[in-house]
Structure formats: structure tokens, C-alpha cells
Amino acid sequence: MERVERGSYLANSVCVCMDCHSTRDWSKFSGPLTAGTLGKGGEEFNQKLGFPGKYYAKNLTPFALQNWTDGEILRAISSGVNRDGKALFPIMPHPNYGRMDKEDLYSIVAYLRTLEPIENIVPESESDFPMNYIINLIPKKAEYSNIPDENDRVAYGSYLFNASACNDCHTQQIKGKPVAGMELAGGFKFPMATGGVVRSANITPDIETGIGNWSEDDFVQRFKDFADSAFIPKQVNQNEFNTVMPWMMYSTMKTDDLKAIYAYLQTVKPISNNVRKFTKVEEK
């Protein structure tokens, strides 16, 4: 039971696996999960969103994974190779998960086994040329770590930061590669289903354009505002600001874990990058 609880916490509050592997309601702020879709998969990530192909989040419920062994699921999560030996595009950040504690990943596997089976056949993902060849070079053997002592706030925060894959969205990329010198400075563009383009925030400790003026309480409260029972995601109309940030899921992260991530972020290099968070029409 303890392992399943840990896996549930990681899958829903830290790694937020359920974010991509469920259905999100983009007509509401932050795209909250649609009831009854937990783990069913089917979310499409395609060329319109900047991906080199069409990729579909897999069904993670026992309906789809019943014939997978725990080891096969672990390999997919940590190394990016499915049970048939096919390489997985790293929308699921398997390079990050491969640096986690193996026991944490097994806890996620244990949790997935408890999900309500949902009968949903997900299409096969397809890469465009030349990614259909390059993708086979991406998977690599996991290099597991151990969970740091929680009293070592920076090291523990770094572990959680990696597990949350914050770097994937908060660093600009060109053709899938992070822009050197812009690590965590934000500006990654996300075309929104409701129209317009949203950009990720600068989360470096830069005083003017990042979170350098944020206190620990400011940082934690930014997340916990969405955990308030009175919070109801507002309706988002066409060309109104929305965000891909799954605030409702991250808001359920433990306060001490958020504080550890804050402690880690205070150690990264401050980068000046003033991000315009939303435009109705993408600027050329």
C-alpha cells in the first residue's frame, strides 16, 4: 500500500504522468483533467505543436498494460523502449526518469496497476523524416540514482526538479535541442487549442525577469492557490490566455517538496530574459 501511495503521489503531483495520459479540458484554465479519463491515453502531439511527427500518449490503464511485465514498463519509462523494442519519442521525458531512483519508478508501476481499466485503443505514433531514423538513437540505458536526504534541500530539490522535468518546458528549444545559455529562462512557445501562443516563464533567479524577487512563501503559494477547495478553473474563450502548465496537479505537491525545488532554483544561473507570456497571434 505504501508503494502504491508513493506511486500515486509521483504520477499525479510530481512527474504528473496523468497530465499527458488523460484527457484535458482545454476550454478551461490550465486544462484540468476530464473525469473518467485517468490514464486512458490518446492525447495527440503533432506537427501543429512543433513535433516532428504525430505522437500519441499511450493508454496506461491495466486494459493496455495487462500483458506488460513490471520490467517492460520500467524500461519504457526509464529508457524509452517499449516491450516490442520500439523507440519512444521523449515527449515522455524518459531521459529524466532514467535518472530517478529505480524504487520510485517501480512505485509508479505499482500505481498504474491499480488504475480503472479503460478500453481505449490508441493509434500508433509516427515520426516524420528524418526523425523516423533519429528516434532510434535517443533511447539509452538508465542511470538510476538514489533519493537524496530530504534535509539536503538543494540536492533533494534537484531530484524533484528532474522528476518533474521542469527543464523541458522552461528552456527554449530549436529543432528539439535546448538553446545553450538559456537554461530555464523560459520563452518556449506553446500554440493553444483556444487560440494564440503561450510562453513558459523564466524560472531562473534573475531579479528583473525571473523569480529572483520571489520568497519561498511566494513560490509555494503560487502553486497552492490552485489547491484551494474554492478554486474553480474558469472558462477560457477563443484567443484568451490559457496555459499548458498543469497547475491543479502540481498544486497537490507536498509543501516541503515545493520548498526544496525553490531552494534548488535559487542555485541555478540567473538569466535575463523578459518573456511575453501570451500573444493572440504568433509574432513572426
KAHUJO-V807737 format. One record per backbone hydrogen bond with DSSP energy under -0.5 kcal/mol. NH is the residue of the N-H (numbers start at 0). CO is the residue of the C=O. If there is no record, write none. Layout:
# KAHUJO-V807737
[[NH:CO] [NH:CO]]
This chain:
# KAHUJO-V807737
[[4:0] [5:1] [6:2] [7:3] [8:4] [9:5] [10:6] [11:7] [12:8] [13:8] [13:9] [14:9] [15:9] [17:10] [18:15] [19:15] [19:16] [20:16] [23:21] [24:31] [25:23] [27:24] [28:233] [30:27] [33:22] [36:33] [39:36] [40:20] [41:56] [44:54] [45:43] [48:45] [49:46] [50:45] [52:50] [53:125] [54:44] [54:52] [56:42] [59:38] [59:57] [60:38] [63:60] [64:60] [65:61] [67:64] [72:68] [73:69] [74:70] [75:71] [76:72] [77:73] [78:74] [79:74] [79:75] [80:74] [81:85] [84:81] [87:79] [90:88] [91:88] [92:90] [93:91] [95:92] [96:92] [97:93] [98:95] [99:96] [101:144] [103:100] [104:100] [105:101] [106:102] [107:103] [108:104] [109:105] [110:106] [111:107] [112:108] [113:110] [114:111] [119:117] [121:119] [125:53] [127:51] [130:127] [131:127] [132:129] [133:129] [134:130] [135:132] [136:133] [137:134] [138:134] [139:78] [142:97] [144:99] [151:148] [152:150] [155:151] [156:152] [157:153] [158:154] [159:155] [160:156] [161:157] [162:158] [163:159] [164:160] [164:161] [165:160] [167:164] [168:164] [168:165] [169:165] [170:166] [171:181] [171:185] [173:176] [176:173] [178:171] [179:177] [181:178] [184:181] [185:169] [186:199] [189:197] [191:195] [194:191] [196:278] [197:189] [198:276] [199:187] [202:183] [202:200] [209:205] [210:203] [211:205] [213:210] [218:214] [219:215] [220:216] [221:217] [222:218] [222:219] [223:219] [224:220] [225:222] [226:223] [227:223] [227:224] [230:227] [235:26] [236:234] [238:193] [239:236] [246:244] [248:245] [249:245] [250:246] [251:248] [252:249] [257:253] [258:254] [259:255] [260:256] [261:257] [262:258] [263:259] [264:260] [265:261] [266:263] [267:264] [272:270] [274:272] [276:274] [278:196]]
